[in-house]
Amino acid sequence: MESAERGGGSMTGDWRDAWTAALDELELDVVATEAMLADARRLAETPPADLWKPPTELGALPLELLPRADEILTRQLAVAQEVARRLTATRAQITMGAKIETGEAVKRPVYLDCAM
C-alpha cells in the first residue's frame, strides 16, 4: 500500500483531489456572488450562474479539508443573509414606489348606476 501512495495514483490522493476540486468550484460560486454584491453595476450586468451541484460518490470529506469547507460554509451563509437583506429592501422600495402618485389621472368608474 505504501508504494501505491508514493506513486501519483493513490486512492487517497484521488479522493483528496476530488474533494479539493469540489471545494474549489463551490468557492468560486461564493466569490462570484460576493463580487456581485459588492458592485451593483456588475450585479445588474452579470447573467445568473449555473447552480452548483454537489458531486456524487466522493465519500466523506477528508479531515484536512474540514477547515476550508467550514470557511466556505461561513461565507455562503453570510452571502445568503446579505442577499435576503437586499431582497427585503428591494421589496420595500417596490412597495413605496407603487404608492407614489405619477400625476396620471386616477382611473375611476366612468358612470355610477343609481338604479340600485
Backbone hydrogen bonds, N-H to C=O, Kabsch-Sander energy under -0.5 kcal/mol:
donor,donor_aa,acceptor,acceptor_aa,energy
5,E,1,M,-1.8
6,R,2,E,-2.1
7,G,3,S,-1.8
10,S,7,G,-0.7
14,D,10,S,-2.5
15,W,11,M,-2.5
16,R,12,T,-2.5
17,D,13,G,-2.8
18,A,14,D,-2.4
19,W,15,W,-2.1
20,T,16,R,-2.7
21,A,17,D,-2.5
22,A,18,A,-2.1
23,L,19,W,-2.6
24,D,20,T,-2.4
25,E,21,A,-2.3
26,L,22,A,-2.2
27,E,23,L,-2.8
28,L,24,D,-2.1
29,D,25,E,-1.4
30,V,26,L,-1.7
31,V,27,E,-2.9
32,A,28,L,-2.4
33,T,29,D,-2.1
34,E,30,V,-2.8
35,A,31,V,-2.4
36,M,32,A,-2.1
37,L,33,T,-2.4
38,A,34,E,-1.5
39,D,35,A,-1.0
43,L,36,M,-0.5
43,L,39,D,-2.2
44,A,40,A,-2.0
45,E,41,R,-1.9
46,T,42,R,-1.6
65,L,62,P,-1.9
66,L,63,L,-1.3
69,A,65,L,-2.5
70,D,66,L,-2.7
71,E,67,P,-2.1
72,I,68,R,-2.5
73,L,69,A,-2.4
74,T,70,D,-2.4
75,R,71,E,-2.1
76,Q,72,I,-2.7
77,L,73,L,-2.6
78,A,74,T,-2.0
79,V,75,R,-2.5
80,A,76,Q,-2.8
81,Q,77,L,-2.2
82,E,78,A,-2.1
83,V,79,V,-2.7
84,A,80,A,-2.4
85,R,81,Q,-2.2
86,R,82,E,-2.5
87,L,83,V,-2.3
88,T,84,A,-2.2
89,A,85,R,-2.2
90,T,86,R,-2.4
91,R,87,L,-2.5
92,A,88,T,-2.1
93,Q,89,A,-2.2
94,I,90,T,-2.5
95,T,91,R,-2.4
96,M,92,A,-2.3
97,G,93,Q,-2.8
98,A,94,I,-2.1
99,K,95,T,-0.8
99,K,96,M,-0.8
100,I,96,M,-0.7
100,I,97,G,-0.8
108,R,106,V,-0.6
114,C,112,L,-1.0
116,M,113,D,-0.6
